[in-house]
Amino acid sequence: MRFFVYILFSGKTEKFYTGQTQDITNRLEEHNSGETTSLKTGIPWKLVWSYECSSRSEAMKLESKIKKRGAKRFLGDLSRGA
């Protein structure tokens, strides 16, 4: 099964959100429809980065790594080729 790790950005709140899912399209729709109560204030969320993993375990490890580093810093590292 495929799993995706993703980073969303809200221009409204200037915040990032990191998560993992099997269906990235559906998950983004859920976030933007207000189904995720804690993220309602950030609507609309935009997908700024995603990565496909081969297992949920791999996705969870990557999600944890990004959250520890911080999404903004993680994305900055990618742009610098680190």
C-alpha positions as CSV (number, residue, x, y, z in Angstrom):
1,M,0.0,0.0,0.0
2,R,1.0,3.6,-0.7
3,F,1.2,6.2,2.0
4,F,1.9,9.9,1.7
5,V,3.6,12.3,4.0
6,Y,2.5,15.8,3.2
7,I,3.0,19.4,4.3
8,L,0.2,22.0,4.0
9,F,0.4,25.7,4.3
10,S,-2.2,28.2,5.3
11,G,-1.7,31.7,4.0
12,K,-4.4,32.9,6.4
13,T,-2.6,31.8,9.5
14,E,0.9,31.6,8.0
15,K,1.3,28.1,9.5
16,F,2.3,24.7,8.2
17,Y,0.7,21.4,9.0
18,T,2.4,18.0,8.5
19,G,0.5,14.7,8.2
20,Q,0.4,11.3,6.6
21,T,-2.4,9.5,4.8
22,Q,-3.2,6.9,2.1
23,D,-5.4,9.2,0.1
24,I,-3.8,12.6,-0.1
25,T,-6.6,14.2,-2.3
26,N,-9.3,13.1,0.0
27,R,-7.3,14.3,3.1
28,L,-6.8,17.7,1.6
29,E,-10.5,18.0,0.9
30,E,-11.3,17.0,4.5
31,H,-8.9,19.6,5.9
32,N,-10.4,22.3,3.7
33,S,-14.0,21.3,4.4
34,G,-13.6,21.9,8.1
35,E,-13.8,18.2,9.0
36,T,-10.6,18.6,11.0
37,T,-11.7,20.9,13.8
38,S,-8.3,22.0,14.9
39,L,-7.4,23.1,11.3
40,K,-10.6,25.1,10.6
41,T,-9.0,28.5,11.2
42,G,-6.4,27.9,8.5
43,I,-8.8,27.2,5.6
44,P,-7.8,27.2,2.8
45,W,-4.9,24.9,3.1
46,K,-2.6,24.4,0.2
47,L,-0.5,21.3,-0.5
48,V,3.2,22.5,-0.7
49,W,5.0,19.2,-0.5
50,S,4.3,15.5,-0.5
51,Y,6.3,12.3,-0.6
52,E,5.2,8.8,-1.3
53,C,6.3,6.0,1.1
54,S,6.0,2.3,0.6
55,S,4.7,1.6,4.1
56,R,2.8,3.3,7.0
57,S,5.9,2.7,9.2
58,E,8.1,4.6,6.7
59,A,5.5,7.4,6.5
60,M,5.2,7.7,10.3
61,K,9.0,7.9,10.7
62,L,9.3,10.7,8.0
63,E,6.3,12.6,9.5
64,S,8.0,12.5,12.9
65,K,11.3,13.7,11.5
66,I,9.6,16.6,9.8
67,K,7.6,17.6,12.9
68,K,10.8,17.5,15.1
69,R,12.6,19.6,12.6
70,G,9.7,21.9,11.8
71,A,8.1,22.0,8.4
72,K,9.5,25.4,7.4
73,R,13.0,24.4,8.3
74,F,12.6,21.0,6.6
75,L,11.4,22.7,3.4
76,G,14.3,25.1,3.6
77,D,16.7,22.2,3.9
78,L,15.2,20.7,0.8
79,S,15.6,23.9,-1.2
80,R,19.3,24.1,-0.2
81,G,19.8,20.5,-1.2
82,A,20.6,19.3,2.3
